[in-house]
Amino acid sequence: MARRLSRWRVAFAATVAVGLAGAGLMTVQERRSAAQAPDVVPAWFAPYVDVTATPSYAFERQEQVRDVVLSFVVADSARPCVPSWGTHYTMDEAGESLELDRRVARLRQLGGDVSVSFGGQINDELAVACTDDGALRKAYSRVIDRYDLTRIDLDIEGEALRDGAATDRRARAIAALQAEREAAGEPLEVWLTLPVAPTGLTDEGLRTVTGTLAGGVDLTGVNVMTMDYAESLPAGTSVVDGSKQALEATHQQLSRAYANAGVSLTSEEVWHRVGMTPMIGQNDVPAEVLTVRGAEQLAAFAVDKGVGRASMWSANRDRECGGNWGDLTVVSDSCSGVEQEPGQFQAAFDVVGAEREPEDGASARPSASASPSPSATRAAGDDAPGPRATPVDDPATSPYPIWDENAGYVAGTKVVWRRYVYTARWWTQGDVPDDPTVSVSDSPWQILGPVLPGETPEPEPTLPEGTYPAWDGQKPYEGGARVLLDGIPYQAKWWTQGDDPRASLAGDNTSPWRPLTSLEVEKAAEEAGTAPAEEGAGESAEESGEGPEAPAEG
């Protein structure tokens, strides 16, 4: 996430910071003035989650429900005006392969929320790659609308910091989206995330701030990456002390930048527009390590100053490395490299966004491990008091088969039960997915999230002809044998002859055949060197770059 800072950039940043007070800025939105500073929203903490990292981090299933910042949306490597998750997944692909939309919905059911970060250290931020203003605005809008976002994060690093044209394009697009959403009564918070040194923002970072304000963006705040200082960290200065210095310097710089943009703020209000994102545990610079104790000290400083936002890189890493991880000075995407309990860094930073508990002592948010109760969802339009109606599953509006107590399910199989989607953790038969008497660790089912509006049965994945032998009604098959029929792969559950595999698709659980799971199809396709297809499914508008909602590439 971070970029190391060189000496000349840090030195020049100090010079630019002094000159900011006299620098003129282009006019920002007329509604913004000294008397119209936006209402102060409560301080908040939300760790970054690396969406595409493996193993996947289950942000929707943590013991403590928290808001998260999902990262990173970047330009597709082949289609510069199409947003993607790290170039690995389109929005549709992330919804299917990662169940991302469903997991977001589940987190929101539990009281948490998500924002999305655009950019990051590697790959191209959308405004860098997409040079058409209209297409760029649509690309940002597609992500904001898909995940129903009220807050976004623009993580600008590397070459994107030095691309002034991209800064201008980004500002125009975001300002237009903010105006549209404000007119619709759906305001959008916008945070810039930038590299920092103990002396403050670099010259490139300052130019990004001023350019964003000049472009008309109602900038909620600037989040600085208090990490990977390298040569900019004075000898003998700890990561914690260097971070405190960086935050103090950023506060001074933002005071001048907002004033020059026509926004008069008190010192307290400026602090509320400052955010911090440390890298927990081992940083990319071997000598820089943030311990749990250091995180607690940094969080206390943030609370004392009234910092408006805290994040951390990353929730994926918030656990101790296992004994097989050889060199703890080498950064892992999955562990911190320091001694800690699971989730201990997040617990340390929770104080930044701590909310007062209800007077009765009840938790403000439910546990993410709780199974949904059959009485937890009212029938549509039912606002009357009393017990809620038990949801009824409809195969026509369910993305996966309805759970059947007589069916056997192998690991990885997904089912719908009482309008929730579950995946089998191991082979199971007769185990009710939402059994409230079984602990999460003992249940063969893992909840993924609710059935989403507009969902329909997922097409059966197919494989190319020749991947497996074609089914022959005259031929006997032993258990475990695999065949293809109409492109759909099946596996025999036991010895069979003459039984049409297609009966298993119609819900016949006595069939000696079962269709392969999506994971099995993907593995078979990899082994055969082909890509699985979906029966009756064509290329989506998002993937093709065509259709009424797809932007034209610049």
Buried (B, 14 or more C-beta within 10 A) or exposed (E): BBBBBBEEBBBBBBEBBEEBEEEEBEEBBEEBEEEEBBEEEEBBBBBBBBBBBEEBBBBBBBEEBBBBBBBBBBBBBEBBBBBBBBBBBBBBBBBBBBBBBBBBBBBBBBBBBBBBBBBBBEBBBBBBBBBBBBBBBBBBBBBBEBBEBBBBBBBBBBEBBEBEEBBBBBBBBBBBBBBEBBEEEEBBBBBBBBBBBBBBBBBBBBBBBBBBBBBBBBBBBBBBBBBBBBEBBEEEBBBBBBBBBBBBBBBBBBBBBBBBBBBBBEEEBBBBBBBBBBBBBBBBBEEBBBBBEBBBBBBEBBBEBBBBBBBBBBBBBBBBBEEEEEEBEEBBEBBBBBEBEEBBBBBBBBBBBBEEEEEEEEEEEEEBBEBBEBEBBBEEEEEEEEEBEEBEBEEEBBBBBBBBEEBBBBEBBBBBBBBBBBBBBEEBEEBBBBEEEBEBEEBBBBBBBBBBEEBEEBEBBBBBEEBBEEBEEEEEBEEEBBBBBEBBBBBBBEEBEEBBBBBBBEEBEEBBBBBBBBBBBBEBBEEBEEEBBBEEEEEBEBBEBEEEEBBEBB
